Amino acid sequence: MPPVRWFSTIFVALLTAFSLCGGAWAQASNTYTVTGVDVDVTAPDAVQARQQGIAEARRKAAKMLVDRVVSPEDRARVSLPNDASLEGMVRGIEFVRERSAPGRYIATLNVVFQPDPVKAWLGQAGVKIAETVSRAALVIPLWKGKAGVEPLDDRNAWREAWRALDTAGSAVPVTVLRGDQLDQNAVTAEELYVGDVSALARLNERYRAPTIVVAIVEGDKDSGPLTVGGLRYDAQTGARSEIPRTTVPDSAQLATAAKQIHQKMDEQWRSVATVRRDSQDTIDVYVPIRALGDWVQVRQRLGGVPALKSIVVRQLESDRAELRLEYFGTTDELQRTLASAGLALDKEADKWRLQVR
């Protein structure tokens, strides 16, 4: 391809890339929404019980929010405000489930806080806030028995364990594969079992999940032991990683196994997606471009870095792109976060270079 035409192709691809990824960079955090707050309150009558239950939900949600955004070593410095102040911090309450009885109120609520009053409250306590941007995952539960991999629509204890798992308030909310005819037309269970990347991509045209987890149980459904494992695939970076294999005695333990896998995913993503917004800076970097694929990989991986506030193309040439990154935190933190996304940020002479690791 002649240099001028190649440059033009890069330029168009570059602009398209930023257009497509802009939503990822600007995505809103669900940090200040606390879901699944359970209350069970008794009082002289049903009206008082409901009022006290809602107040209790605010207090419990505030404690859960502190655990979410404040580091463990700083939490002891935070005191809950009084009920009147706490009510002023809440934007709204969603009633997921509620049941009233004479003198009793039982409910599950979602509490939505207003960011600015919360930041002011925690700022007075002298603690820093770390916000976590969520990243959804598609979970594909597969069971391999004596006759091979079960069909995608097979109803078994492993699928039900994932369907029953409440992940709405986590950093990695999960969608479980439907396994219906549309899924079956796109892929086979055997393709997913071996982690066929082309099959995963076809399937993900429907779900559009940034992370795909193929969660596998092997063994006899009616007896133990069972082996649990699988793989995780990053749809943005193309990275694959194995889920460590463990053994459970029987199907009754599969709910615990699913919860443990999800907890590990949640912890790993929080290590990348937790952003301290109390400080920010800018850095000028250049991206070496030897082929179109170099830039495609860089822009895909940048799109999954929550610490980046904005990205500006300053200059574009046939062999390099110069970018200005506005980011939260320190340069060292940015380097570690980019490394987790498969990108290396280092200095060459007196300039910062960004490239795929």
N, C-alpha and C positions, 0 to 999 in steps of 0.2 A: 504494500500500500504506500503511495507517495506520502512524504512527510506532511504536506499541507492537508491532505484528505484525512490522514491519520489524526492530526491535531484537531481537525473539525469534529471527527467522531468522538474523540476524547472529550471535547468541550460540550457536545450535546449530551453525552453520557453523564458528564459531571453535573450539568444543570438538572438533568432528570433525576440523578441520584439525590441531590439536595431537596428537590421537590418531593420525592417519595419519602425521604427520611425525616422531613421537617416535623411530621407529627410525632415521631419518636423523641425528637429533642425537646418538643414543647409539651409532651404529655403531662397531664396533671397527676399529682401524687394523691393516693388515697390515705395518706398519713393521718389525717384528722377525722377520719370516719372509723368508729369502733363498732364492730358488728358482733352479734351473738352474745349480748349482755343478758344473763339470766337473773331474774329476781323472784323471790318468794316471800311476801310480806303479809303479816297479820296486823289488824287494827280493829278498833271498836265497830267499824262498819266498812262496807265495800268502797265507798267514796274515799274515805281516809286511807284505806289500804292501797288504793290505786295511786293517790297522791304521794304517799310514802314510798311506794314501789318505784315510781318515776324518779323521785329524788335519790333513791338508793342506786338506780341505774346510772344516774349522772356521776355519782361518787365512784362506783365501780369502774365506769368507763374512763374516768379521769385517771384512776390508778393504772388501768391497762394502757392508757396513752403514755403515761410517764414511763412505764416499762418499755414501751415501743421506741420512744424518741430520746430517752436519757440513758447514758451509759451506766452500767451497774454500780460503779464506784461513786457516782454523783446522786443516785436516787434518794439516799438518806437525807440529802439536803433539801428535798422538796416536800413541802407541807401542803395538804389539800386545802383549798380555800373554803369559806363557809358556803352553805347551800345557795344563798342569794347571789354571791359572786359567781359560783359555779353555773347557776342558771343563765347568767349573762354571757357566759362563754359558749353556750350551746346554741347552734343555729337551728337544729331541729332534731326530732326523735321519730324514728320509724318503728311502727309496731309490727313485728314479725309474727308473733303469736301472743295472745293474752287470754287469760281465763279468770273470771271473777267468781268468788263464792262469798257467802256471808262472812264479812270480816277478814277476807283473804284475797290477795292479788298475786297471780302467778303469770309471768310473761317473759318473752325473749324480745329484746329491743336492740335497735341500732342507734347509736348516738353520734350525731354529726357536730363537731366542734368548729368554732370560728378560729382560723389560724392566728390572727393578730392578738386577740386577748390571751390565747394560750402562750404565745411567744412572750408577751409581756409578763405573765405570771411566772414562767420558768426563768425569764431573764432576771426578775427580782430575786430569784433563788440563787443566781450566779452560776447556772448550768448552761451548757451548750446543747442545742437541739440538732439531732441527726434525723433527717427525713429519709424514708425508704420508698423508692419507686417500685411498684409491683410489676411482676413479669409473669404473664399467664403461661400455663403449660398444658399440653394435650397429653393425657395418659392413655396408653393402649394396653389394657390388661390382657395378657395371653396365658393360656394354660396348655402345657404340653404333657399329654398322658401317654399311655402305652401305645395307642393308635396314632399318635402324632399330635400336631397342634390343633386344638379345638377351633371350630369356626368362629368368625368375628362376632356373631350374634349369640354365642353360647352364654347361657345364664349360669354362672357359677359363683362360688364363695369369694373368689379373688376379685371379680368384677364388682360384686356387691360391696366388698370392703372399700373399694375406691369410691363407689357411688355414695356410700354413707359418710365418707370423710368430709368434715366441714373445713374448707380451706378459704372461705370468703374473706376473712380478716387477715390472711397471711400475706407474706411478700410474694408467694407463688400460688395464686388461685388456680385451681385445676378444673379442666373440662375432661370428662371421660368419653372415650370413643363411643359413638352411638352403635356402630356395628350393624347398621341397617343396610338396605339394598344399595344405596348410593356408595357407601364405604366398600361393600363387597364388589361393586363394579370397578372400583378404582384400584384395589389391591387385594392380595391374598394374605391369609394369616401367615403362611410360610415366608412370604417376602418380608413381612414385618418382623417375624421371629429372627431372621438372619440380619436384620438391620439394613435392608436394601435402601440406599439413599434415594434412588429414583422413585421407589414406591412411597417412601416417606414424603417426598416432595409432592407427588401426585395427590396423596391423601390430604396434605396440608393446604392444598388449593381450596379446600372446603372450610377448614378450621382456622387457618391463618394464625397459628400459634408460634411465638418465637422459640419455644422450647417443646420438644417432643420426647416423651418418656415411654419406652417400650418396657413394661413391667411384666416379668415372666415368672410363672410358677411351674415347676416340673415335678411330676410325681402322680401317684394314684389318688383320685379324688376321694375315695372311700377309706383310705388308710394313709398312714404316715411312714416315714417323715417326708416333708416337702422341701424342695430347694427354691429359694426366692432370689432373683437377680434381674438382669436386664441391661439396658443401655439408655443413655441420654444423648439426644442429638440437638445441637444448637442450629436452628434454621437460619439464623443471621450470619454466623461465622463458619458454619459447616463443621464445627468441632464435634467429635464423638468421645464419650467417656463411658466406661463400664460402671454399672451399679454393683458394688461388692456382693458376692453370693453369700447367703446365709441359709441356715437350715431351721425349720420350725417343725414341731412334732406332728401337727395335724392342721386341718383347715380352720379350726377354731382360733388359731393364732394369726390368721392372715390379716385381720383388721389391725392388729398391733404392728405387723410387718409393713403394711401400707403406710401407717402413721409414721413409722420410723424413717422410711424412705422419703416421705414428704418433709419431715423435720430436717433431714440432712439437706435436701434441696433448698429449703427455706433459709437455713443457716448460710449455705454457700452463696446464694444470691444476695442476701443481706450484706455479706462481706464486700460485694461489688457495688450494690445499689444504695447503700446508706450514705447520704450526702449531708455534710455539715454546711448549712447555708449562712453561717455567721461570718464567713470570709470568702472572698472570690478574687480572681486575678485573670490576667490574659497572658497568652504565650503565642509567639509566632513560630510556626513550624513549616517545614517543607516535606512533601511526599515524593520520593523518587518514583518515576513512572517509566518502566521499561516495556510494559505491555498493558493493554486495556484492563486485563484481569487484575493488575496490581491496584489500580484505583478502585475497581469494583469491590475488592476485598476490604480495602481500607474504609471506604464509605459505609459498607455494610456493618463493619464492626464498630465504627464510630456511632452509628445509629443506636447501638445497644449500651451506650455509656451514660448513665444518668447524671454523672458529675459534670457533664458538659452543658453549659447554659446556652451557648450559641456558637456557630461556626460560620466564618466568613471567608470566601475565596478572595484572596488579595491579588493573586496573579496566576496565570495558567500558561504553561508552555508545553511543548511536545514531550519533554522528558521530566517535568516536575510540576507539582501544584504547590502553591504557597498559601497557607491557611492561617487565620487568626482564631485561636480557640479561647473562648471565655469559659472559665470553669470555677467550680466551687472547691474550697479546700486549698491545700498546698501543692507545690509541684511534685513533691515526693509522693503524696497521696494520689495525684493524677497518674503518675508513672505506674504505681501499683495497680490502679483501677484499669488502666489501658492494658497492662500486661495480662490481667484476668480476662480481658476481651480479645486476647491474641494479638495485641499491638505493642511494638517496642518504641518507646520515646527516649532517645539518647542524643547526646551532643556530638556533632562532627565539626571539629574546629570550634568556631564560636556560634554555630547555628544548631537549632534543635531539629532533629530528623525524626519523622514518624513513618513507620513501615510495618508490614506484617512480620510477626516473629517467625 
